[in-house]
Amino acid sequence: MESVTLPFALRLAAIIQLLSSSALRGTTFNKTVALCHHLQQAATAEDIDPCLHSALREVLDSWQGVSCHPASIAVNHYPAIAPGYSTH
């Protein structure tokens, strides 16, 4: 993946967006690759709080263990309380 220099706050925003998207619509190969890339870059940033650095490393270690099929796609999960949808 091509490395782009992003401000730290923007990189954290990308991490949050990818985590949120994975939680809401499922993990895909591309989201996992992008998330690991952003986590790796954020974890190597200089002058960050040691606790934040540790948390970023732990999350990165966890996500590096995720394996998705390269052709995986996101799906819509509708909440059980939304009108017109039911769960089985």
C-alpha positions in Angstrom: 0.0 0.0 0.0 1.3 3.4 -0.9 2.2 5.4 2.2 0.7 8.9 2.4 1.8 11.4 5.1 -1.4 12.3 7.1 -1.7 14.4 10.1 -2.0 12.2 13.2 -5.6 13.4 13.9 -6.7 12.6 10.4 -5.1 9.1 10.7 -7.0 8.5 13.9 -10.2 9.6 12.2 -9.5 7.1 9.4 -9.0 4.3 12.0 -12.2 5.2 13.8 -14.1 5.2 10.4 -12.7 1.8 9.4 -13.5 0.3 12.8 -17.0 1.7 12.7 -17.6 0.5 9.2 -16.3 -3.0 10.1 -18.6 -3.1 13.1 -21.7 -2.0 11.2 -21.2 -3.7 7.8 -18.6 -6.4 8.4 -14.9 -6.7 7.8 -13.6 -7.0 4.3 -10.1 -7.7 3.0 -9.6 -4.1 1.8 -10.8 -2.5 5.1 -8.5 -4.8 7.0 -5.5 -3.9 4.9 -6.3 -0.2 5.2 -6.9 -0.4 8.9 -3.7 -2.3 9.6 -1.8 0.3 7.5 -3.3 3.2 9.4 -2.7 1.5 12.8 0.9 0.8 11.9 1.6 4.4 10.8 -0.2 5.8 13.9 1.7 3.4 16.2 5.0 4.7 14.9 4.2 8.3 15.2 6.5 10.3 17.4 5.5 12.2 20.5 2.3 10.3 21.3 1.2 9.3 24.8 2.7 6.0 25.8 -0.7 4.6 26.7 -2.1 5.5 23.3 1.0 4.0 21.6 0.4 0.7 23.6 -3.3 0.7 22.7 -2.6 1.2 19.0 0.0 -1.7 19.0 -2.5 -4.0 20.8 -5.2 -3.2 18.3 -2.8 -3.6 15.4 -1.7 -7.0 16.7 -5.3 -8.1 16.9 -6.3 -6.9 13.4 -3.2 -8.5 11.8 -4.6 -11.8 12.9 -7.8 -11.2 10.9 -8.1 -13.1 7.7 -10.6 -12.1 5.0 -11.1 -13.5 1.6 -9.9 -11.0 -1.0 -13.3 -11.0 -2.7 -15.2 -10.3 0.6 -17.9 -7.6 0.5 -19.7 -5.6 3.2 -23.3 -6.3 4.0 -26.1 -4.3 5.4 -27.3 -5.3 8.9 -30.6 -3.7 9.8 -31.4 -3.1 13.4 -34.2 -5.3 14.8 -36.1 -2.2 15.9 -36.2 -0.6 12.4 -39.7 -0.6 10.9 -40.2 -3.1 8.1 -37.4 -5.5 9.1 -37.6 -8.6 11.3 -35.0 -11.0 12.5 -35.3 -14.8 12.2 
